[in-house]
Structures are given as C-alpha cells and as structure tokens.
C-alpha cells in the first residue's frame, strides 16, 4: 500500500514537472517568435525608408541634370542662332531661370506628396 502510494506520488511529481517544463518551453518559443516578428517589421520599415530616400535622391539628380542640359542648350541657341545682344540675353536668362525654378519646385513638391502618400 505504501509503495503504490509513493509510486503514484512520484508519477504526479513527474507529470507536474513535465507539464511545467512544457509550459515554460511554449512561453519561451512564443516570446522568441514575437521578438523575431518585431525584428522583421523593423527591417521592412528600414528598407522602405531607404528605398524612398534613394528614389527621391535619384529624381532630384535627374531633375538637376535635365535643368543643366536645358540651360546650356538655351544659352547656346540664344547666343549662336539668335545672336542677341547682352541686354536681351540677360532678360532671356532671367526668364528661363524663373521658369526652371518654378518647374523644379513643382516637381519636388509632387515627389514629396508621392512619397508621403506611399508612406
């Protein structure tokens, strides 16, 4: 009688021990899973921000290159083809610079709106 009760008590202890071990194992796996999902979210956010910054920088560089090329073409056209005097050339250059500034500002604002919408 005593031996059967001690065996049963021993079984209960083992079963209790294994269930507590199982519950601690499941809680540690859930905590590691939640931390890995947080890491994945942070990595995705960083990648998206880097891509948006790279796209904005590329667009700004392209706009600057286009503006420089257009300015050079217009100045060469005005000087060589139209043979304008210096005063007339200054007026044309000032007008062209104003137009370029307006176009660049609109392009930058449009790109900021697009990147804000994507975010």
C-alpha positions in Angstrom: 0.0 0.0 0.0 2.7 2.4 0.9 4.7 1.5 -2.2 1.8 2.1 -4.5 1.0 5.5 -2.9 4.7 6.5 -3.2 4.7 5.4 -6.9 1.6 7.4 -7.6 3.0 10.4 -5.8 6.2 10.1 -7.8 4.2 9.9 -11.0 2.3 13.1 -10.1 5.5 14.9 -9.5 7.0 13.8 -12.8 3.8 14.7 -14.6 3.7 18.1 -12.9 7.4 18.6 -13.7 6.9 17.8 -17.3 3.9 20.0 -17.7 5.7 23.0 -16.1 8.7 22.3 -18.4 6.3 22.2 -21.4 4.6 25.4 -20.5 7.9 27.2 -20.0 9.1 25.9 -23.3 6.0 27.2 -25.1 6.2 30.6 -23.4 9.9 30.9 -24.5 9.1 29.9 -28.0 6.2 32.5 -28.2 8.5 35.2 -26.8 11.2 34.4 -29.4 8.6 34.4 -32.1 7.3 37.8 -31.1 10.8 39.2 -31.0 11.6 37.8 -34.4 8.4 39.4 -35.8 9.4 42.7 -34.3 12.8 42.4 -36.0 11.2 41.6 -39.3 8.9 44.7 -39.0 11.9 47.0 -38.2 13.9 45.6 -41.1 11.0 46.1 -43.5 10.5 49.7 -42.3 14.2 50.5 -42.7 14.2 49.0 -46.2 11.2 51.1 -47.3 12.7 54.3 -45.9 16.0 53.6 -47.7 14.2 52.9 -51.0 12.1 56.1 -50.7 15.2 58.2 -49.9 17.1 56.6 -52.8 14.2 57.3 -55.2 13.9 60.9 -54.1 17.7 61.5 -54.5 17.7 59.9 -58.0 14.7 62.1 -59.0 16.4 65.2 -57.7 19.7 64.3 -59.6 17.8 63.7 -62.8 16.0 67.0 -62.5 19.2 68.9 -61.9 20.9 67.2 -64.9 17.9 68.0 -67.1 17.9 71.6 -66.0 21.6 72.0 -66.6 21.3 70.5 -70.1 18.3 72.7 -71.0 20.1 75.8 -69.7 23.2 75.0 -71.8 21.1 74.3 -74.9 19.0 77.5 -74.5 22.1 79.7 -73.9 23.9 78.2 -76.9 20.7 78.7 -79.0 20.3 82.3 -77.9 23.9 83.2 -78.4 24.6 81.4 -81.7 21.3 81.3 -83.5 19.5 84.4 -82.4 22.7 86.5 -81.9 21.0 88.6 -79.2 22.8 91.5 -77.5 24.0 91.2 -74.0 20.9 93.0 -72.5 18.5 90.8 -74.4 20.4 87.7 -73.4 20.1 88.7 -69.7 16.4 89.1 -70.0 16.1 85.7 -71.6 18.3 84.0 -69.0 16.4 85.6 -66.1 13.1 84.5 -67.6 14.4 81.0 -68.2 15.8 80.8 -64.6 12.4 81.8 -63.2 10.7 79.1 -65.3 13.2 76.5 -64.2 12.8 77.3 -60.5 9.0 77.1 -60.8 9.2 73.7 -62.6 11.8 72.3 -60.1 9.7 73.4 -57.1 6.6 71.8 -58.6 8.5 68.6 -59.3 9.9 68.5 -55.7 6.5 69.1 -54.2 5.0 66.4 -56.4 7.7 63.9 -55.3 7.2 64.8 -51.6 3.5 64.3 -52.0 4.0 60.9 -53.7 6.5 59.8 -51.1 4.1 60.9 -48.3 1.3 59.1 -49.9 3.3 55.9 -50.3 4.4 56.0 -46.6 
